[in-house]
């Protein structure tokens, strides 16, 4: 069996230069809103370009990479659809201002008050009484048509969707494959372990799920509670007790919690996370590759 081969069709500089003209973006936007392939004349009319020669030149620049020509007309390639999706997401064109939202659930570390803020496409959930902070990316479009009261749940669901993709092995940035491992907070540069305040120093030895993209090099880390809350065993545990754990807000899940997450041994490496529902508990034990090697329900 022959492994997939990646062939560079164009240099990144050439690809992004192709999007530098206003009329080319207009062509992509017109095809995005067109139902089915568009003929040359229909597409030129939709863009509002009276000069046929000039329009044809700019359309040719987009061909193959962002636009394809069929017997029925012109339509977007997958890359062209992704460009339109990026525009709709607002990551490059939209800014969202949000006053901090007070959260109902207390901080799992100290019991203090949590609040959610949003800036530079990043959600920050922080405690007012201790240094506990969690951050994750959310595009502006996720909050469109969203009331202020709904913002926390929308942010939580977006992070859950991100981790569903990560758990499936795909990088949220480039769609490359991920390698999963476990490390401690003390070993994690991404978690800024060296900056962990003394007030919560007991988290230094806690396990973190780590995901490294083999293609773009991006790294993601999370507490085992967040990493495994959508595991089939965990979902089934809560479902049997009348609860859908996927409806929980992510900051209410075990995360850097010494009572629920810990390293059990180093040779062989074993770490565990415990979920609870009422008086019942479920403990998953994982190895260094983040594979579940034992399940204990009590």
C-alpha angles and dihedrals in degrees: 000000000000117000118232113275122212114216119192107230096181142357115263090240091058093047095052092041087060088064095050096095122080093221092056092054087048090055092052091047092049092052089047091060097038118103103230129335117339125220119233093255094045092049093048090050092049091052092045097232113152094184108083095190095050091046092050091052094054092043090054090054089059096046119115095006102054105359131041128199119223134175088268097048140270127334139165124273118222088264089054091051090051091053090053090046090053090051092050091048089061094221092133102028110030135067123194123206116203131174111222113277118219111230124220097221120076125236110279090217103052108358092248128141118284126209134186123221132177128209135145091008089300127120114212121195108191140168121236093210104043138023094261108134136163125190133187138163122258123170118233092245091067088070097047113124087009124137119223090248091055096050097092093051093045090051091048093049092049091054090047090052090049092053092046087060092044091049088053088057102254127126111236090217105046105003090241122145120274131223113215124212140151126239136163125256088247090059096044119098090181090060090048088233093175088062096052106129119238090244090072098025090131089077092067093089096043120114124254129196108233126197121190121190112228091204110042100015096237116152129208127189133187141162113268091248092062093038093055105031090102095046109127092239091053093046090050092048092057095038091056087057096048099261135111105217090196088070092060118104108250094235090062091060123093107278125161087344113152090203093058109022126051147140108255100187141351101210101069094013114238130169130175142202125198126208122193135200114182107313094338124097135196121196124193119195119202136189129227091280092055092251116145108244101169139022124197123183123185 
